[in-house]
Amino acid sequence: MTDWSLIRSFYAVAETGSLSAAARRLGMSQPSLGRHIQALEAELGLTLFQRGPRGYAPTEEGARLFARASEMNAAADGFARLATGRAEALAGTVRISASEIVAAYVLPEILEPLCRSEPAIEIEIVASNTVENLLRRDADIAVRMVEPSQLDLVARKIADLPLCACASTAYLDRRGRPGNPEDLIDHDLVGYDRGLDLIAGFRGFGVEIDRHAFGVRTDNQIVFWELVKSGLGIGFAQRGLVRRTCGVEIVLAGMTLPALPMWLAMHRDVRASPRIRRVAEHLHEHLKAYAMTF
């Protein structure tokens, strides 16, 4: 029988299209992963990938085997989820996925008392704005800003986070405070590089702009927040984050902005795990308190 580890390596490379991405997912080195692919090709007597400057593309034979490997990988993930869900000890690793802002500026304070009270639980945090795949066990628990849609996930609405326009006090003292949304166009603005949310928001106020209206742009949320704090212009952020940050203040307090929904999600197979349930309940309670405080 073919070693499952070789099939798993083949599946990861075929899905990601590169050795480096597959190695990161599996926690392996690239040379070890490359040897797995070579060993599987030698065992099967097939060339599974076309190697090129853009990565690894499955050959015709590789594509056919990928479909079967996908079924095997899904079954293996289901096996792992079920086993995790039946583990009874309040010990082990719990992997949490959250947006960059929540992971960097909200979770540390929330997790500190949990880590003191449950020292046998190890926490891994994935700071990412992409929707982590709970079905594939990329994370045990996800804090998401969109409602999860997968049928096998259990999701709880935490709260709607109010958003606001904001800037550093130093910037506002230097440039003045806008009196209405139309005044924002005459200010320095911090915006997104490729994201269109802020442009759509301005359009909702009847102000037509393009990406060049933002003198400083980034798609990294942490960098975005640090730019606002440093006085490079007016940006938009969670009201709670502004209220707890010295030197940053809300502008146009009466301006109505869409709220940012926050959800807590996990796969139904792992919700019976005591350690995952313990972390999930702690997160729900304290994230709700964070949202309600502001």
Beta strands, then each sheet from edge to edge (+ up, - down):
strand 1: 49-52
strand 2: 55-58
strand 3: 92-98
strand 4: 121-127
strand 5: 141-144
strand 6: 153-161
strand 7: 163-168
strand 8: 190-191
strand 9: 216-217
strand 10: 235-238
strand 11: 248-251
strand 12: 260-267
sheet 1: 1+ 2-
sheet 2: 4+ 3+ 5+ 12- 6+
sheet 3: 10+ 7- 11+
sheet 4: 8+ 9+
end
